[in-house]
Amino acid sequence: MVLTATALAATLLAGQAIILPVGLPSDHEVSEATRTVTIFALPQSTAAGMSTALGVSLILANLQRALIAWATSIGGTVLMLLAHTVFAKGTMGTSLTSLNYLDAIAGGLLLAGVSIGMRPGRPQFVGWVVGALGVITVGGSPPGTHVVNPSHALRLVDWSTGESPPLWLMLATLLLLVIVAWWDRLRSDLPPLVYELPVAPVLSCAVIVVESMTLPDWVSHHGRSLLVIALAVAGEALTALVAALLLPGRDGALVLVVAAVGAVGQAAQAPVVSGSAAVVFAVLVSVGVLLALRRQNPNRAIIGVLVVAVYAVLSYRTSADDRWHAIIQGIALALAGGYTFGSCRITYRPVRVIALAMLYTPSVTRGLRDARRPIVDPRSLNPDKWSIAGPAPADSFAPAVAALVVAIGCWLGLLLLRHLRPDGPGARKAPDVPSDEAAG
């Protein structure tokens, strides 16, 4: 139980620190312009956090010592606490934007440590997936995301007027990490290294980060050109395929299916949930994971993502304020997301972090939404709006169609990967490692 709670809390906290803007208590005076700059710098801070997580996870996988992995997680959590207590007071001349980068880097350390250090076992794996996906709909809303029963407190600009991530979550996670580190101080059963020097996984990480920093921004500035959209969509699908082929065996299948669900999720815009709805979301993700673990098949996972993408295309005219539309979309994305992560058996743990990079970093579909969203001057923010940039026009179906095409491209890439790396008598045997998905 403690191991599961640690995996869930740590990934939830790390995800909030990486993909959401840093928020300070209301007694900290921060100008509206500073908050706006911090929000619009999110893609860069997210890339910094995920780059940290990717690099550190590769190093920790080489070291193969659980205690070092947990120490890294504890260090990341302590750094996050310092950012929200000591550095936030401004005594060291730290700006809000700098705090945002520091928060993201601390989240990257925490994510790498818990992803590599957690014990093999189905309960811990489910907790890790619920936390990793939960940050998107429970932890907060990325720019432009709508909410179920929206309120003034959920506006994007209000992230910077409240503690985010919350202090209680940092303290609870730190306590759980210390307990688990003490239990695991003598364990050294982490998966062995697949490559003597992980050059290929490093290149896989680099490809993903570079793509997330270029194509979404490019399409957001030229998103009304069909040629630009076509090139960007093809580039994102090709990026996922290249990243997958650089990974050992069929581990890259996870990158492809997560790239598909990430593109669809950012196009469909998952609703924000809280309270009892958050518990329902966690249950749905868990059900999706457990269903996938009964018979792991990435083809089924990506077909499920394609179904969600088709629904997003058919319902693009539906208002973002439609409660039933948001509920149906939230249920579909929760089940598809959980099923996606449970559908692939991984032999090299950093692959899970690499796959998360495809989910957390901006997608081309996000760039298309930005290209079709009116930018609001920070000095004239409407308190009745829940996004600093406002919702995308109802008649804009380009993000949903682009997500469907990306998902189809990832499916074709998955078929190519399975063809190039057959799973048969003549195939290269995967290393004998403890399975994260095994019961226990």
C-alpha positions in Angstrom: 0.0 0.0 0.0 2.8 2.4 0.9 4.7 1.6 -2.3 1.6 2.2 -4.4 0.9 5.5 -2.6 4.5 6.6 -3.1 4.4 5.9 -6.8 1.1 7.7 -7.2 2.0 10.8 -5.1 5.5 11.1 -6.5 4.4 11.0 -10.2 1.5 13.3 -9.5 3.8 15.8 -7.8 6.5 15.6 -10.5 4.0 16.0 -13.3 2.5 19.1 -11.7 5.9 20.6 -11.3 6.9 19.9 -14.9 3.8 20.8 -16.9 2.1 23.4 -14.8 3.3 27.0 -14.0 4.6 27.5 -10.5 2.1 29.0 -8.1 2.9 30.9 -4.9 0.7 31.6 -1.9 -1.5 34.7 -2.0 0.7 36.7 0.4 3.4 36.8 -2.3 3.0 39.8 -4.5 3.5 39.0 -8.2 2.5 41.3 -11.0 0.0 40.2 -13.6 2.6 40.7 -16.4 5.0 38.4 -14.6 2.4 35.6 -14.2 1.6 35.9 -17.9 5.3 35.6 -19.0 5.6 32.6 -16.8 2.6 30.9 -18.3 3.7 31.6 -21.9 7.2 30.1 -21.0 5.6 26.8 -20.1 6.8 24.9 -23.2 10.4 25.8 -22.4 10.2 24.9 -18.7 8.4 21.7 -19.5 11.2 20.8 -22.0 13.8 21.5 -19.3 12.0 19.3 -16.7 11.5 16.4 -19.1 15.1 16.7 -20.4 16.2 16.4 -16.8 14.0 13.4 -16.2 15.2 11.7 -19.3 18.9 12.2 -18.7 18.8 11.3 -15.0 16.7 8.2 -15.6 19.3 6.8 -18.1 22.0 7.4 -15.5 20.1 5.8 -12.7 19.3 2.7 -14.9 23.1 2.3 -15.4 23.8 2.6 -11.6 21.3 -0.1 -10.8 21.0 0.9 -7.1 17.5 1.5 -5.7 18.9 3.7 -2.8 20.5 6.1 -5.3 17.2 6.3 -7.3 15.2 7.1 -4.1 17.9 9.6 -3.0 17.5 11.4 -6.3 13.7 11.6 -5.8 14.2 12.9 -2.3 16.7 15.5 -3.6 14.2 16.6 -6.2 11.4 17.0 -3.6 13.7 18.9 -1.2 14.7 21.2 -4.1 11.0 21.8 -4.8 10.4 22.6 -1.2 13.3 25.1 -1.1 11.9 26.7 -4.3 8.5 27.3 -2.6 9.9 28.4 0.8 13.3 29.9 0.7 13.7 31.0 -3.0 10.1 32.2 -3.3 10.7 34.9 -0.7 12.9 36.7 -3.2 15.8 36.9 -0.8 18.1 35.4 -3.4 16.8 37.5 -6.3 14.9 34.6 -7.8 12.1 35.6 -10.2 8.9 33.7 -10.8 10.1 32.6 -14.2 13.3 31.2 -12.7 11.3 29.5 -10.0 9.2 27.9 -12.7 12.3 26.4 -14.3 13.6 25.3 -10.9 10.3 23.6 -10.1 10.3 21.8 -13.5 13.9 20.6 -13.0 13.1 19.4 -9.4 10.1 17.6 -10.9 12.3 15.9 -13.5 14.6 14.6 -10.7 11.6 13.3 -8.8 10.1 11.6 -11.8 13.4 9.9 -12.9 14.0 8.6 -9.4 10.6 7.1 -8.8 10.3 5.7 -12.3 13.6 3.8 -11.9 13.5 3.1 -8.2 10.0 1.7 -7.7 9.8 -2.0 -7.1 8.4 -4.3 -9.8 4.7 -5.2 -9.1 1.3 -4.5 -10.5 0.0 -2.2 -7.7 3.0 0.1 -7.9 2.8 0.2 -11.7 -0.9 1.1 -11.5 -0.1 3.9 -9.0 2.6 5.2 -11.2 0.3 5.4 -14.3 -2.6 7.0 -12.3 -0.2 9.7 -11.0 1.4 10.3 -14.4 -2.0 10.7 -16.1 -3.8 12.3 -13.2 -1.8 15.5 -13.3 -3.4 16.3 -16.6 -7.0 16.3 -15.4 -6.6 16.4 -11.6 -3.5 18.5 -11.0 -4.6 21.3 -13.3 -5.4 22.5 -16.8 -3.0 23.2 -19.6 -3.6 26.4 -21.6 -7.0 26.3 -23.3 -8.4 23.3 -21.5 -12.1 23.5 -20.5 -13.5 22.3 -17.2 -16.5 20.5 -15.9 -18.6 23.2 -14.0 -15.9 25.8 -14.4 -15.4 28.4 -11.7 -13.4 31.6 -11.3 -10.8 29.8 -9.2 -9.9 27.5 -12.1 -8.7 30.2 -14.4 -5.2 29.6 -15.8 -4.0 33.0 -14.5 -5.0 32.0 -11.0 -2.4 29.2 -10.9 0.1 31.9 -10.0 -2.0 33.1 -7.0 -2.1 29.8 -5.2 0.4 27.2 -4.1 1.1 24.9 -7.0 2.2 22.2 -6.5 0.5 22.3 -3.0 2.8 22.3 0.0 1.0 19.4 1.6 1.6 17.2 -1.4 5.3 17.9 -1.3 5.6 17.1 2.4 3.5 13.9 2.1 5.5 12.8 -0.9 8.8 13.5 0.9 7.7 11.4 3.9 6.7 8.5 1.7 9.9 8.6 -0.2 12.0 8.5 3.0 10.1 5.5 4.2 10.5 3.6 1.0 14.1 4.6 0.7 14.7 3.1 4.1 13.0 -0.1 3.2 14.9 -0.4 -0.1 18.3 0.7 1.1 19.9 -2.7 0.4 18.0 -3.7 -2.7 19.8 -3.9 -6.0 17.4 -5.7 -8.3 16.8 -3.0 -10.8 16.7 -4.0 -14.5 20.1 -4.5 -16.0 21.4 -2.1 -18.7 20.5 -3.1 -22.3 23.3 -1.1 -23.9 26.8 -0.7 -22.4 26.5 3.0 -23.3 22.9 4.2 -23.8 23.7 6.3 -26.9 20.5 5.3 -28.8 18.1 6.1 -25.9 19.8 9.5 -25.5 19.3 10.2 -29.2 15.6 9.1 -28.8 15.2 11.6 -25.9 16.9 14.4 -28.0 14.6 13.7 -31.0 11.5 14.1 -28.8 12.6 17.2 -27.0 13.7 19.0 -30.2 10.5 18.2 -32.0 8.4 19.4 -29.1 10.2 22.7 -29.1 10.0 23.4 -32.9 7.0 21.9 -34.7 4.2 23.0 -32.3 5.6 26.6 -32.2 6.0 26.6 -36.0 2.4 25.4 -36.6 1.1 27.9 -34.0 2.5 30.8 -36.2 1.5 29.3 -39.6 -1.4 27.1 -38.6 -3.6 28.3 -41.4 -1.4 26.9 -44.1 -2.4 23.4 -45.1 1.1 22.6 -46.2 2.5 23.6 -42.8 -0.1 21.5 -41.1 0.6 18.5 -43.3 4.4 18.8 -42.7 4.0 19.3 -39.0 1.7 16.3 -38.6 4.0 14.1 -40.7 7.0 15.3 -38.7 5.4 14.4 -35.3 4.5 10.9 -36.5 8.0 10.5 -37.9 9.5 11.7 -34.7 7.6 9.1 -32.7 8.7 6.4 -35.1 12.4 7.4 -35.0 12.4 7.6 -31.2 10.8 4.1 -31.1 13.3 2.6 -33.5 16.2 3.9 -31.3 14.9 1.9 -28.3 15.7 -1.8 -27.6 13.5 -4.5 -29.0 9.9 -3.6 -29.1 10.0 -1.2 -26.2 9.5 1.6 -28.7 5.9 0.5 -29.1 5.0 2.3 -25.9 6.4 5.6 -27.4 4.2 5.2 -30.5 1.0 4.5 -28.6 1.6 7.3 -26.1 2.4 9.7 -28.9 -1.0 8.9 -30.4 -2.9 9.3 -27.1 -1.0 12.5 -26.4 -1.9 14.1 -29.7 -5.5 13.1 -29.3 -5.7 14.3 -25.7 -4.2 17.7 -26.5 -6.7 18.1 -29.4 -9.7 16.9 -27.4 -8.7 18.8 -24.2 -9.4 16.6 -21.2 -11.7 18.2 -18.6 -10.4 19.2 -15.2 -11.9 17.1 -12.3 -11.8 17.4 -8.6 -13.2 15.8 -5.5 -15.2 12.6 -6.1 -14.7 13.0 -9.9 -11.0 12.7 -9.3 -11.5 9.4 -7.6 -13.7 8.2 -10.5 -10.9 9.2 -12.9 -8.3 7.3 -10.9 -10.6 4.2 -10.9 -11.1 4.5 -14.7 -7.4 4.7 -15.4 -6.8 1.7 -13.1 -9.4 -0.2 -14.9 -7.8 0.7 -18.2 -4.4 -0.5 -17.0 -5.7 -3.8 -15.6 -7.7 -4.6 -18.7 -4.6 -4.1 -20.8 -2.5 -6.2 -18.5 -4.8 -9.2 -19.0 -3.4 -9.5 -22.5 -0.9 -6.9 -23.5 -1.4 -5.8 -27.1 -0.4 -2.3 -28.3 -2.5 -2.7 -31.5 -5.6 -2.8 -29.4 -4.5 0.3 -27.5 -3.9 2.4 -30.5 -7.2 1.3 -32.0 -8.9 2.5 -28.9 -7.0 5.8 -29.3 -8.3 6.0 -32.9 -11.8 5.6 -31.7 -11.4 8.5 -29.3 -9.9 10.6 -32.2 -12.8 9.8 -34.4 -15.2 11.0 -31.7 -13.2 14.2 -31.3 -13.5 14.8 -35.0 -17.3 14.1 -35.1 -17.9 16.3 -32.0 -15.7 19.3 -32.8 -18.7 21.6 -33.0 -19.8 20.6 -29.5 -19.4 23.5 -27.0 -16.6 23.1 -24.5 -19.2 23.9 -21.8 -21.4 20.9 -22.7 -21.2 18.8 -19.5 -22.1 15.5 -21.1 -19.6 16.0 -23.8 -16.9 16.7 -21.3 -17.8 13.6 -19.2 -17.8 11.3 -22.2 -14.5 12.7 -23.4 -13.0 12.4 -19.9 -14.1 8.8 -19.5 -12.8 7.9 -22.9 -9.4 9.5 -22.4 -9.0 8.0 -18.9 -9.7 4.5 -20.2 -7.6 5.0 -23.3 -4.6 6.5 -21.4 -4.6 3.7 -18.8 -4.9 1.0 -21.4 -2.1 2.5 -23.5 0.5 2.3 -20.6 -0.6 -1.2 -19.7 -0.5 -2.5 -23.3 3.3 -2.8 -23.7 5.8 -4.8 -21.8 8.9 -2.8 -21.2 12.4 -4.3 -20.7 14.2 -1.0 -20.1 12.6 1.3 -17.5 13.7 4.7 -18.9 11.4 4.0 -21.8 8.5 4.9 -19.6 9.9 8.3 -19.0 10.7 8.7 -22.7 7.0 7.9 -23.4 5.8 10.4 -20.8 7.8 13.0 -22.7 5.5 12.5 -25.7 2.5 13.1 -23.4 3.8 16.0 -21.4 5.5 18.1 -24.0 3.5 20.2 -26.5 2.0 18.4 -29.5 1.3 19.7 -33.0 -2.4 19.6 -32.1 -1.7 22.0 -29.2 0.1 24.3 -31.7 -3.0 24.2 -34.0 -5.2 25.2 -31.1 -2.9 28.1 -30.3 -3.0 29.2 -33.9 -6.8 29.4 -33.8 -7.1 31.0 -30.4 -7.4 34.8 -29.9 -4.6 36.1 -27.6 -6.0 38.3 -24.8 -4.0 41.2 -23.5 -3.0 40.5 -19.8 -4.2 44.0 -18.9 -7.7 43.3 -20.0 -8.3 39.7 -18.7 -11.9 38.9 -18.4 -12.7 37.3 -15.0 -15.3 35.2 -16.7 -12.8 33.5 -18.9 -10.9 30.4 -17.7 -8.0 30.6 -20.0 -5.6 33.5 -20.6 -6.1 33.0 -24.3 -9.7 31.9 -24.5 -11.2 28.7 -26.0 -10.6 27.7 -29.6 -13.4 28.6 -32.1 -16.1 26.0 -32.2 -15.8 25.5 -35.9 -12.1 24.7 -35.8 -11.8 21.0 -36.5 -8.1 21.1 -37.6 -6.7 20.0 -34.2 -9.0 16.9 -34.1 -8.3 15.9 -37.7 -4.5 16.4 -37.1 -4.7 14.2 -34.0 -6.5 11.5 -36.0 -3.8 11.6 -38.7 -1.0 11.5 -36.1 -2.7 8.5 -34.5 -2.9 6.7 -37.8 0.7 7.5 -38.5 1.7 6.1 -35.1 -0.3 2.9 -35.9 1.5 2.5 -39.2 4.8 3.1 -37.3 3.8 0.4 -34.8 3.1 -2.1 -37.7 6.5 -1.2 -39.2 8.3 -1.7 -35.8 6.7 -5.1 -35.3 7.7 -6.1 -38.8 11.3 -5.0 -38.4 11.6 -6.6 -34.9 9.6 -9.9 -35.1 8.7 -11.6 -31.9 9.5 -15.2 -32.8 12.1 -18.0 -32.5 14.7 -16.1 -34.4 14.1 -12.8 -32.6 16.7 -11.3 -30.2 15.7 -12.3 -26.7 14.8 -9.5 -24.3 16.8 -9.3 -21.1 15.4 -11.2 -18.2 14.2 -8.4 -16.0 11.5 -8.2 -13.3 8.3 -7.1 -14.9 6.7 -3.9 -13.6 3.3 -5.3 -14.7 3.6 -8.6 -12.8 1.2 -9.3 -10.0 2.6 -8.5 -6.6 
